[in-house]
């Protein structure tokens, strides 16, 4: 796989993570209005389940294809894709923080 295609797939995976995180933030911000206060056992269980689900989804977006490439004995491509994904996530994170600082 060419480096440019690899970087593009890594960017798309990173953008998928950003979109998913934005959706989770939206759910969390509106949870109080939607569900009311959760003073019982269900509230913490729901929050932890959302946390575990988020870890699984973001983990699969960041590691899914690199693991498949690695198991397909394309180890250099797998490492490059993983590092590209992390690099894109880092750049996106920096941009989000800069935008927040400039507000």
Secondary structure, DSSP 8 states (H G I E B T S, - for coil): --HHHHHHHHHHHHHHHHHHHHHHHHHHHHHHHHH----SHHHHHHHHHHHHHHHHHHHHHHHHHHHHHHHTT-HHHHHHHHHHHHHHHHHHHHHHHHHHHH-
